[in-house]
């Protein structure tokens, strides 16, 4: 399985996937930490977090997969939501909470 197939499987098999630097407990950059905090503010305590620092192939592959140059990257129900700034904006507009609610509702 190549890296693109691996990423596709991760984002489609899990409701919420965050590609980040570090882990939710120990983020290794402020943008990753801020994105984790926004998810928690929406009531999400558990989600799949992929530490791109632990896997250089995933780190480069996720940028190609999404055609987005930076990490973190958030996926909900297989769809790319965005990086830290977009996630913050979507949260401030109340849209992230709606997306999260649709995942929690089933």
N, C-alpha and C positions, 0 to 999 in steps of 0.2 A: 504494500500500500504506500503510495507516495504521500508527501506532506499535504498536498491539496485535498486528497481523499480523506486523510486523517482529520483535517480541519472540518471538512464538510460533515463527516460523521459526528464530530464533537458538537457542532452547532445545531445539527438536526436531531440528534438523539437526546438532547438536554434542553429544557425550557429556557434556562438563562445561563449564558456562558460569558465570562469576562476574561479576556486575554489581558494580562496585566504584568507589571514588573513587581515580582515578589508574590506574597500571599495575602489574603484578606487580613490575617492576623498581623503580618509584618510586611506591609507594602514597601517597596523599594524606590518609589517616587511619589511626589505629591499628587500628581494627576491620578495615579492608580488608587491612592488612598482616598482621594475625594470621590472617585466613582464608587468605591466600596461604601463610603458613608451615605451616598445618595441612594444606593440600593437598600441599605439598612433603614434609611428614613422612610422608604416605601414599604417597610415591613418584611423585607426579605432577609432572612438570616442564613439561609443555605442556598448556594448556587455553585455551579462549576466554575472554578477559577483555574486558569492555565498560566503558570509562571513562565513567561517567555525568556526570562534570564536563564532558566534551567535547560532550555532547548533552543539552541541557535537556529535550527532548521524551522521550528515553529515561529520563532521571532521574525524571520525573514518571510516565511510562507504566509503568515497572516496578513502581512502588508500587501502581498500580491493577491491573496484571496479576496480581500475587500476593496482593493485599489485605494487604500487609505494609508498614508505614510507613517502614522504614529500609533503608539500603544499608550494607554489602554484602548481596547475595542470591546464594545458590548453588543451581544447578540441576544435577542429575545424571540423565541419560537422560530429559530432559524434565520431571522432577518437581522441584518446589520443596523443597529440603532445609531452608533457613532462613537466618537472619541469623547474624552472628558468634557470638552467645552460644549459639544452638542448634547451630551447626556445632561449636563447642568441646565442648559437652555430648555430642553424637553421637560425636565423636572420642574423648572420654574413656571412653565406653561401648564403644568398639571397633566401633561400627556404621558410621562413616564409612569405615574401612578396608575393611569388607565391601562397601560400595557401590562404592568405588573398585576393589576387586579384581574385582567383577562387570563393570565397564567394561573393565578391562584384559584380562580373560579372553575378552571378545568379546561 
